[in-house]
Amino acid sequence: MDFDTFRQQHTSWWEPKAVGRAAARWERAIPIAAAAAVSHTIGGGRHVVASATRCGQLYQAQLDTGLAFTTASCNCPDITAPWGWCKHALAAYIARAERRTVPMEKLCCPACGVALKVEISPTGAATTTHQAEVQDHRPRCPVHQDARQGQRGLYCPHREGGRWCQWQYPAPKQKAA
């Protein structure tokens, strides 16, 4: 399964900017699908998908196959995803197309590789105890042990003596002399 096939089947009427945003999400979805982080369908086209950046965070991506194309939705905070195709929905689509979905007992965290203990509540919400055991594996400021996502990557949100901490990840490129 590659993005060109997906694009031809599902995005032919999208504006080019939306196709480009979906292509970027596609690249981030491939490792999630490959890491045994997408469950078999849990009913109604829903898949439990583990977060690639936050250990223990689970999302539910729903794929509805209509007559001509598949529509997607997810409960992740990525509300800017074109037509609902966030990286979790794309990971579910890729895993389902390549038959890589796994039983709920074998779901793994793509951030650290640890097996997840997933429970489905009577309301249908997926939860795991892994989040309390292992924290987020993103790089952190060595001084403040904190990091926030910005436009150019991670940064430290702390101020000391009226100046912002200068830590960034990835580190800014040095100008050639």
C-alpha positions in Angstrom: 0.0 0.0 0.0 1.5 3.4 -1.0 0.2 6.9 -0.9 -0.3 7.2 -4.6 -2.9 4.3 -4.5 -4.6 6.0 -1.5 -4.5 9.4 -3.3 -6.1 8.0 -6.5 -8.9 6.2 -4.5 -9.7 8.8 -1.9 -8.4 12.3 -2.6 -9.1 13.0 -6.3 -11.4 15.9 -5.5 -9.3 17.4 -2.7 -7.4 20.6 -3.2 -3.6 20.2 -3.6 -2.8 21.7 -0.2 -5.0 19.1 1.6 -3.4 16.2 -0.4 0.0 17.5 0.7 -1.0 17.6 4.4 -2.4 14.0 4.0 0.9 12.9 2.4 2.8 14.2 5.5 0.5 12.4 7.8 0.9 9.2 5.7 4.6 9.2 6.4 4.0 9.4 10.1 1.3 6.7 9.9 3.6 4.0 8.4 5.6 3.4 11.5 2.5 3.1 13.6 1.0 0.5 11.3 4.3 -1.4 11.2 4.7 -1.4 15.0 1.7 -3.7 15.8 -0.1 -0.6 17.2 -3.5 -1.0 15.4 -6.0 -3.4 16.7 -8.5 -5.6 14.8 -11.9 -4.0 14.3 -13.7 -3.6 17.6 -17.1 -3.2 16.0 -18.6 -0.8 13.5 -15.3 -0.2 11.7 -13.5 1.1 14.8 -9.8 0.4 15.5 -7.8 1.1 18.6 -4.6 2.9 17.6 -1.7 3.6 20.0 -0.1 7.0 19.9 3.4 7.2 18.4 4.6 9.9 20.7 2.7 9.5 24.0 3.1 6.1 25.8 -0.2 4.7 26.8 -2.4 7.1 24.8 -5.0 5.3 22.7 -7.2 6.7 20.0 -10.1 5.2 18.2 -10.1 5.6 14.5 -13.2 4.7 12.5 -13.2 3.7 8.9 -16.5 3.6 7.1 -16.4 2.0 3.7 -19.1 3.5 1.5 -20.0 2.7 -2.1 -17.2 4.6 -3.7 -14.6 5.5 -1.0 -13.7 5.1 2.6 -14.4 7.9 5.1 -12.4 8.3 8.3 -12.7 9.9 11.8 -10.7 9.7 14.9 -10.9 11.0 18.5 -7.4 12.5 18.5 -6.8 16.2 18.8 -5.7 16.7 15.2 -8.8 18.6 14.0 -6.9 20.0 11.0 -6.6 16.6 9.4 -8.0 16.8 5.8 -11.4 15.0 5.6 -10.7 13.3 8.9 -7.6 11.4 7.7 -5.2 12.0 10.7 -2.2 9.7 11.1 -4.1 7.3 13.3 -6.9 6.8 10.7 -4.3 6.4 8.0 -2.4 3.9 10.2 -5.6 1.9 10.6 -6.2 2.1 6.9 -2.7 0.9 6.1 -2.7 -1.9 8.7 -6.1 -3.1 7.5 -5.1 -3.0 3.8 -1.9 -4.9 4.5 -3.5 -7.2 7.1 -1.3 -6.0 9.9 -4.0 -5.4 12.5 -3.4 -7.3 15.7 -5.6 -8.7 18.5 -6.1 -6.4 21.4 -3.9 -8.6 23.6 -0.9 -8.0 21.3 -1.2 -4.3 20.9 2.2 -2.5 21.3 3.2 1.0 22.1 5.1 2.3 19.1 7.0 4.8 21.2 8.7 2.2 23.4 7.7 -1.2 22.2 6.1 -2.3 25.4 2.9 -4.5 25.2 -0.2 -2.6 26.2 -2.9 -3.9 28.6 -6.0 -2.5 26.9 -9.5 -2.5 28.3 -12.7 -1.5 26.5 -15.2 0.1 28.9 -19.0 -0.5 28.5 -19.2 2.9 26.7 -16.7 1.7 24.2 -13.7 3.8 25.4 -10.3 2.2 25.2 -8.0 2.6 28.2 -4.7 1.2 29.3 -2.6 1.2 32.5 0.6 1.7 30.5 0.3 5.5 30.6 0.8 5.5 34.4 3.7 3.1 34.2 5.8 4.8 31.5 5.9 8.5 30.6 6.2 10.3 27.3 9.5 9.4 25.5 10.0 12.7 23.8 13.4 14.5 24.4 13.2 17.0 27.2 15.1 20.0 28.4 17.9 18.7 30.6 17.5 21.6 33.0 13.7 21.8 33.4 12.7 18.3 32.3 9.9 19.7 30.1 9.2 20.0 26.4 6.4 21.5 24.3 5.7 21.0 20.6 6.2 24.2 18.5 6.2 24.9 14.8 9.9 24.1 14.4 10.1 21.2 16.8 10.3 20.8 20.6 11.2 23.7 22.9 11.4 24.4 26.7 8.6 26.7 27.9 10.4 28.0 31.0 11.6 31.5 31.8 14.5 32.3 34.1 15.6 35.9 34.9 13.3 37.3 32.3 14.8 35.1 29.5 13.3 32.0 27.9 15.3 28.8 28.1 17.1 28.3 24.9 16.8 24.5 24.6 15.3 23.2 21.3 15.0 19.8 19.7 16.1 19.3 17.1 18.9 21.8 17.8 18.9 24.8 15.4 21.4 24.4 12.5 24.6 26.4 12.9 25.2 29.0 10.2 28.2 28.3 8.0 31.1 30.7 8.6 
